[in-house]
Amino acid sequence: MRGGQEYVEAAGAQPRLVDINTADSSELQLLPGIGEAKAAAIIEYRQTYGYFSDVDALLEVPGIGESTLEGFRAYVCVDSQEEIP
């Protein structure tokens, strides 16, 4: 299996949420519906505009729409909100 299912199984009963402000490409690609191109778009957006204020801010990333976001919303969080140095 691929994506979030694999991530949840690997994490056990208490899955670790992916912080979208600090996750690297490989972590982002574990999310359902996120492949190499979308992971790169998330990182590029974060580097250009700074950290995400909330999960819904991902909708501003090219290629991330409502259905994509809903597919992985339960697996992500925004814990780090400090500006990128």
C-alpha positions, 0 to 999 in steps of 0.5 A, spaced: 500 500 500 502 507 498 500 513 501 497 515 508 495 507 509 502 505 509 504 511 514 499 509 519 500 502 519 508 504 520 506 509 525 502 504 529 496 505 533 498 512 535 500 515 528 505 521 528 502 527 524 506 530 519 508 538 521 507 541 514 512 547 516 518 542 517 516 536 513 521 534 508 519 531 501 519 524 503 515 525 509 510 529 505 510 523 500 507 518 505 501 522 505 495 520 501 495 523 494 502 527 495 507 524 490 514 527 488 511 533 484 506 536 490 511 535 495 516 539 491 510 544 490 508 544 498 516 545 500 517 551 494 511 554 497 513 554 504 520 557 502 517 562 498 511 565 502 514 562 509 510 557 514 503 555 513 499 558 519 494 553 518 492 546 514 487 550 510 493 554 507 495 548 503 489 550 498 494 556 496 499 551 493 498 549 486 496 542 485 492 542 492 485 542 492 479 541 496 479 533 495 486 532 495 487 536 502 481 532 505 484 526 503 490 527 508 487 532 513 487 527 518 495 526 518 497 533 518 498 539 523 501 545 523 506 545 530 511 550 527 509 557 525 516 561 526 518 564 520 524 561 516 530 564 517 
